[in-house]
């Protein structure tokens, strides 16, 4: 039997900030340089949700990470930074465009990254079923969510960490969206989730900002502070 996965909650996340504060400070500066000219990468993730992703990767030390949706590579580089710092693990990324190939530094990708261009729904057999960390930031439609709930999740191991972006831009997930479908399914299964969304969980958002300031990690990388991602253990 697999051990019961640890719940992702505020206590766990604040503990990870403290455990990996020095490494996170160093990685944040590396990521800051990716946002600067001449490349000026287009970033999607806000600071806190990107940092939580990095921290969960550091703690869980996955060997196989799946990322669905890369855009220009901001999330991809955060994931690769964590694998680099762990000294182990391989990232498999999927997107319908190949913009990410021009955004991810070669030295970060070498030996630890495989990119597949195309719709993930048409490449299900190429997604490793031994993945032990899943990151989703692609089509935000209800139809896409129903696809991965029905076809992808059952192929993967229960209990692995999952990140789903763009759920809580407001107090509630918009109806007929990916977020609404995923939240309904998690509720049906009694699966808790964690978010630092400023709109949905302002107390958690403010608490984490205080924790960051206490460790001199408060200087923003980006101006956006929505942090709409949810984190949970795969049911």
N, C-alpha and C positions, 0 to 999 in steps of 0.2 A: 504494500500500500504506500502511496505517496504521502508524505507528511502534510498536515493541514497548513495551507499557505498563510503567511502572516498578513493580517489586515492592513491595508494602506490607509493610514489615518494621520491626523495632525501630529500626534506624538512621534510616530515613526518618521515622518518627513522632517520634523524639526531635529530629531536625533541624527538623521542623515546629514543635514546641513552642518551640524557640529562635528560629526565624524570626518567629513570630507571637505571641510572649509578651506583648507590650504590648497588642495587639488582643484577645487571648484574655482577659487580665485585665479589660479593659473590658467585654467581652461577658459574662463570668462574673458581674459585678456587675449587669448588666442582667437576666440570667437569675435571679439571686438575688432580685431584686425581684418577679419573677413568682411565686415560691414563698411570698412573704410575704402576710399579710392585707392587704386584705380578700379578694382573689381566691384566693390560696393554691392555685395550679394543682397538679393531681395529676401528678406526674412519673414517667415510666417508666424512662427511660435513667439509668444511673449517670453519675458525673462524667467518668471517663476516656473511656468510649465516646462520650459526647456531644461531648467536646472533640476526639477524633480525627475524628469526623464533620465537625465545624466546620473542622478543620485541613485535611482532605483536600479539602473544598469550596473553601477559600481557595486552596489550591495548584492544583487542577485548573480552577478558574474555569469551571464548566459554564454553558451557556446554558439548558439544559432539565433540571430535576431532577424525578424521579418519586418520590413517597412513598406507599407502600401501608400504611395503618394509621396513624392519627393520635392516637387516644384523645382526650385533652384538649389536645393541642397542644404538649407539651414538646419532642418531636423537631422538630415543625414550626417552632417559634420558633428553635431552634438552626440549622436549615437557612436560615431567612429571615435570621437575623443574618449568616450567612456571605455570602449573596447581597447583602445590603445593604452589607456591608463591601467586597465585590468591585466593587460598582457595576454589576453586570450579572447576568443570569440570572432565570429564572422557575420557580417551584415548582408542580407539579401534584400535588395530594394526593387520596387516595381512602380512604373509610371508610364502613362501613355506618351509623354514627351521626354526628350533626352536633355533638357536644360541642365539637369544636375551634373552631367558629365563635364560641363564647363565651370562648375562652381566648387567642386570638391577637390582640394589639393591632392596631388599625386602621392605625396609622402604620407598622407593620412589614409588614403584608400589602399595603398599597396599591400597585397597579401591578406586583406581583411574585408574586401567589399566585392560583391557581385551585383551588377545592375542588369535588369531585364526590362526592355522597353515593350510596352503593350498593356492592354487592359488586364488587370489582375484576374478578372472574371473569366478571361479566355486563357489564362496561364495557371489555372489552379494546380495542375499536376506538377508545375515547376516550383511551387511554394513548398518548402521543406516541412514535412509534418512533424519533424522533431524540433521545431522552433520552441525556444524557451523564453521568448520575449516578443510581443507583438505591438507594433506601432501603426496606427491607421490615421491618415490625413489625406483623403482622396475625394471622391465624389460624395457630397454631403446629402444625398437624396435618400428617401425612405427605401426606394428600390435597392440601392446599393447596400444599405444596412441589412435588409432582409436577405440579400445574397450571402453576405459573410456570416450572418447568424446561422443560416441554414447549411451553407456549404463549407465555409472555412473553419469556423469554430469547432465543429465536431471532429475535424481532422487533427486538432491540436490537443496538447495535454492539459487537462483541467488544472487550474491553480496558477498557471503562468501569468506574469504581469501583462496587462493590456493597457494601452493608451489610445484614446479616441479624441481627436481634436474637434473644435468648433461645435461644441454641444451647448454651452451656456454663455452666449453673448448677451443674453437677457436673464431676467430672474428665472424664467422657465425656458425649456427648449421649445422652439417653434413647432407647431403641429405639422405633420406630414414631412418631417425632416429625418435625417439619419439619427440625430440625437434623440428625438422623440421615440423612435422605434427601439433604439438600444436601451434607453432608460426603462421603457415599458417591459422589455424582456428581462432586464436585471431585476426589476421589481417583482415580476412573476416568479423568478427563481430565488428571491430573497438574497440577492447578491449585492453587498454594499459597494459604493464607489466613493472616491475622494475627488474633490475639485478645489482649486484655489481661485475660481472665477470671482472677480470683483462684483459682478452683478448677482450671482446666485449665492455666494458664500463670503460676504464682505468681511465678516469677523476673521475667518481663516486667512483671507487675502491680507488683511491688515496685520495679523499676527505674524505671518511669514515675512512681511516687509520689515517688521520690528526685529525679527530674528536675524535677517540679513544685515540690517544696519548695525546690530550689536557685534557682528563679525566683519565689519567693514566691507560688506558685499552689496551695499545699497546703491552704488552708482549705476544707473540704468544702462543697459546695452541698447535698448529700443525705447521709443516713446510710448508704445502701446502697452496697456496694462490690463487688458480684458481677461487673459488667461482662461479661455473657455474649455480647456481640455478636461476630460475625466480619466481617472485611473482606477483600475479594479483588477481583481484576480479572475481569470477565465473560469466561468462556471463549469 
